[in-house]
Amino acid sequence: MISKILIISTNREFAPQPVAPIGAAWVAESLTQAGFRVRLVDLSFEKDPAGRVASEIRQFQPDGVGLSVRNVDNGDFLSPRSFLPALKEITDCVKQNTSARIVLGGSGVSVMPLQILNYLELDYAIMGEGEETSVLFFRAKTDDEACRAPGVVCRKQAEPGYERTSWLSNPDLVRPRLHRWVDVRRYLRFEPVLPVQGKRGCANRCIYCTYNRIEGRVYRLREPALVAEEISSTVMNTSARTFEFVDSIFNQPEGYMEALLEEIIRWRLKVRFHVASISPKGLTKEQVKLMERAGVTAVGITPEAASDTTLGSLRKGFGQDDVYHAADLLAGSNIKALWCFLLGGPEEDKRSIAETMKFINTKIPDKDKAFITIGVRVYPHTGMHDLAVRESVVDPYDNLLMPTFYFTPNMSPNEARDTLVSGLGSIGKTIFLSDTNFSSLGILRLAGTALRLPSPFWRYAGYMNMMISGNRVIRRNWG
Ligand code: SF4
């Protein structure tokens, strides 16, 4: 019978910032509630991750091991880097040191569980949300029974179409209590902000997105009072005073954001909030005012383009007018906005890039920034994959395990770069994904926290751009 479980959070990526493993904490809490003895090891800051894993296994002697995988690569077309070889060193180390039942989970695994299991030579993965499935998996008396738990993908029994996903029916069954499982002080040193999640799921169907395999298309909403209580408890137990909502799209579905923020206002929490992602679609003046009233000081907004052509091809579900309307609303507020764009997708051409550049030049005020990703990572089971195969950009037999990208056939990457250079009024207010690999960024973050500079730290991107000016990706060859 399995009684002791070691959860290993394997993410070690620091670009653009270290991310506290809220999903692994959620699963660890769930397993504890179910009666298991659980230890969580966070490898984020470990200099010798395999050594730490071996030592934890020696000390704790687990009968079950769960490894969480956030991403399989950095998603960067211009400087691609797979995380899988480093992950294999860790999973090989686990296999060498224990005969415990091992399972993989996390967002990276949910996207392509079988490919990853084959690469790592492991047998089990959880697809989707792990809180309930992990309990059933580790409670199972035999490996065969473990395989039958909903959401478990078993490599030895796998056939095409075998993968199945599990969703947590009620996200309030378990509270993550991140500070109980993770040394949050280490994350707070890089930026004094902790994650919080109000809901699961996203009903949109953007062509490139894998979210439907990670959290599903059906929204499951947390009770606002429980979210407020979680924030209050974190404030009492840590030095965090700023929280970031990491929900898929914060202002969807209709009405939830309002209910959540009104509840937070009632709690008089004396904290500030960032929001990882809002959509321009349906954004209203009242919503922006409510966000301000509740203490939201920064949002990421994810139109990905400001051209109807590109928005249509990315299946964003809104148009250029919505993007301009949202810009007017946010420009008239005190909320800082990070505008996210994805260039090089289907049907992108010089004209559509010029439209997006015009938007950046004219509608993004000095208080805000534009975050630009070049090229689209192609994942299995997405509309992007189907299109990439149809256009012969991707071989139909490519398992997509290693970084694979789509870039519009309408122009070469270098032509896109030249269009950007000539179209952008100022590259000072843009942040390119590839520039966030800059090795001194971590030191700048630590300095920013030590000096108690107000977050979000992306607001200081202009300084970073000055420091790396000659090395910025915009000055390099894109091929
Ligand atoms: S809105 Fe965001 S999370 Fe939802 S499908 Fe589109 S990209 Fe994915």
Boltz pocket constraint, residues with backbone or C-beta under 6 A from the ligand:
constraints:
  - pocket:
      binder: B
      contacts: [[A, 202], [A, 203], [A, 204], [A, 205], [A, 206], [A, 209], [A, 210], [A, 211], [A, 248], [A, 249]]
      max_distance: 6.0
